[in-house]
C-alpha cells in the first residue's frame, strides 16, 4: 500500500483542498460586494463604536450640501447632558415636595374653616328661629295691649 501524501495524486488533492479552504476563508473574512465579510463588518462596527464614544460631525453631501446624517455627540457630552437633566429633575422633585407640604397645610386649614362655617351656619339658623319667636311674642304683646287683656304666662 502506498502512502497517500507521497503519491502525486494525494499531493495534488491536498494542495487543491488547501486552496479551496483558503479561498473559503478569504471569502468568509473579506466577503463579496453583496455580502460583506467579517473584516468589513468589524470595520463598520469599529467605526460605529468610535463614533459613539468620541462623537462625529454631521455628514454632508459634497455636491448638494444636504445633511445626510446628523452629528453624534460623544459619551462625555451626553453624560454631561444627562447630569444637567438629573439636576433639573431633582429641583423639580424638591419643588413638588414643598408644594405637597403646602397642599397638606391648606387642606388642614380648609377642614378647620369648614367646621367653623358649619358652627356659624348653625348659630345663624338658631338666631333666625329665635328672632321669629321674638316677633311672635312682640305681636302677641301688641295685641294684648290693644285689646286690653293681660298676656298669658305660657305665651
C-alpha positions as CSV (number, residue, x, y, z in Angstrom):
1,X,0.0,0.0,0.0
2,X,1.4,3.4,-1.0
3,X,1.2,6.3,1.5
4,X,-1.4,8.9,0.4
5,X,0.7,12.1,0.7
6,X,3.7,10.6,-1.1
7,X,1.8,9.8,-4.2
8,X,1.3,12.5,-6.8
9,X,-2.5,12.3,-6.8
10,X,-2.5,12.7,-3.0
11,X,-0.3,15.8,-3.1
12,X,-2.4,17.4,-5.8
13,X,-5.6,16.6,-3.9
14,X,-4.2,18.1,-0.7
15,X,-3.0,21.2,-2.4
16,X,-6.4,21.7,-4.1
17,X,-8.2,21.2,-0.8
18,X,-5.9,23.7,0.9
19,X,-6.5,26.2,-1.9
20,X,-10.3,25.7,-1.6
21,X,-10.0,26.1,2.2
22,X,-8.1,29.3,1.9
23,X,-10.5,30.6,-0.7
24,X,-13.4,29.9,1.5
25,X,-11.7,31.5,4.5
26,X,-10.9,34.6,2.4
27,X,-14.5,34.9,1.2
28,X,-15.6,34.5,4.8
29,X,-13.2,37.1,6.1
30,X,-13.5,39.7,3.2
31,X,-16.8,38.8,1.7
32,X,-18.2,39.9,-1.6
33,X,-19.9,43.1,-2.8
34,X,-23.3,41.8,-1.9
35,X,-22.4,40.2,1.4
36,X,-19.6,41.9,3.4
37,X,-17.2,39.6,5.2
38,X,-16.2,39.6,8.8
39,X,-13.5,42.2,8.4
40,X,-15.8,44.6,6.7
41,X,-18.5,44.1,9.3
42,X,-15.8,44.6,12.1
43,X,-14.7,47.8,10.3
44,X,-18.2,49.2,10.2
45,X,-18.8,48.1,13.8
46,X,-15.5,49.7,14.8
47,X,-16.4,53.0,13.2
48,X,-19.8,52.9,14.9
49,X,-18.1,52.2,18.2
50,X,-15.7,55.1,17.7
51,X,-18.4,57.5,16.6
52,X,-20.4,56.5,19.7
53,X,-17.5,57.0,22.1
54,X,-15.8,60.0,20.6
55,X,-18.6,61.5,18.5
56,X,-18.5,62.8,14.9
57,X,-19.6,65.8,12.9
58,X,-22.6,65.8,10.6
59,X,-22.1,64.1,7.3
60,X,-23.0,66.4,4.3
61,X,-23.3,65.6,0.6
62,X,-20.3,67.2,-1.1
63,X,-22.4,68.2,-4.2
64,X,-25.7,69.3,-2.8
65,X,-24.6,70.2,0.7
66,X,-27.5,68.3,2.1
67,X,-27.1,66.8,5.5
68,X,-27.1,63.0,5.2
69,X,-26.6,62.1,8.8
70,X,-26.8,64.3,11.9
71,X,-23.9,64.9,14.2
72,X,-23.4,62.5,17.0
73,X,-22.2,63.7,20.4
74,X,-19.5,61.8,22.3
75,X,-20.1,60.0,25.5
76,X,-18.7,62.9,27.6
77,X,-21.1,65.4,26.1
78,X,-24.1,63.0,26.5
79,X,-23.2,62.3,30.1
80,X,-22.9,66.0,30.9
81,X,-26.4,66.5,29.4
82,X,-27.7,63.6,31.5
83,X,-26.2,65.1,34.6
84,X,-27.8,68.5,33.9
85,X,-31.2,66.8,33.3
86,X,-30.8,64.9,36.5
87,X,-30.2,68.1,38.5
88,X,-33.3,69.7,36.8
89,X,-35.4,66.7,37.8
90,X,-34.0,66.9,41.4
91,X,-35.0,70.5,41.6
92,X,-38.5,69.7,40.2
93,X,-39.0,66.9,42.8
94,X,-37.9,69.2,45.6
95,X,-40.4,71.9,44.4
96,X,-43.0,69.2,44.1
97,X,-42.4,68.1,47.7
98,X,-42.7,71.6,49.0
99,X,-45.9,72.0,47.0
100,X,-47.3,68.8,48.5
101,X,-46.5,70.1,52.0
102,X,-48.3,73.4,51.2
103,X,-51.3,71.5,50.0
104,X,-51.4,69.4,53.2
105,X,-51.3,72.6,55.2
106,X,-54.1,74.1,53.1
107,X,-56.2,71.0,53.4
108,X,-55.9,71.1,57.2
109,X,-56.8,74.8,57.2
110,X,-59.8,74.2,54.9
111,X,-61.0,71.4,57.2
112,X,-60.8,73.7,60.2
113,X,-62.6,76.5,58.3
114,X,-65.3,74.1,57.2
115,X,-66.0,73.2,60.8
116,X,-66.1,76.8,61.8
117,X,-68.5,77.7,58.9
118,X,-70.8,74.8,60.0
119,X,-70.9,76.2,63.5
120,X,-71.7,79.7,62.3
121,X,-74.5,78.4,60.0
122,X,-76.0,76.6,62.9
123,X,-75.8,79.7,65.1
124,X,-77.4,81.8,62.3
125,X,-80.2,79.3,62.0
126,X,-80.8,79.4,65.7
127,X,-80.8,83.2,65.7
128,X,-83.3,83.3,62.9
129,X,-85.5,80.9,64.8
130,X,-85.3,83.0,67.9
131,X,-86.0,86.2,66.0
132,X,-89.1,84.5,64.7
133,X,-90.2,83.6,68.2
134,X,-89.4,87.1,69.4
135,X,-91.5,88.6,66.6
136,X,-94.5,86.3,67.5
137,X,-94.1,87.3,71.2
138,X,-93.9,91.0,70.2
139,X,-97.1,90.7,68.1
140,X,-98.9,89.0,70.9
141,X,-97.9,91.7,73.4
142,X,-99.0,94.4,71.0
143,X,-102.3,92.5,70.5
144,X,-102.9,92.2,74.3
145,X,-102.2,95.9,74.8
146,X,-104.6,96.8,72.0
147,X,-107.3,94.6,73.4
148,X,-106.7,95.4,77.0
149,X,-106.2,91.8,78.1
150,X,-103.1,90.8,80.1
151,X,-100.8,88.5,78.2
152,X,-100.9,84.9,79.3
153,X,-97.9,83.4,81.1
154,X,-97.4,80.5,78.7
155,X,-97.2,82.7,75.6
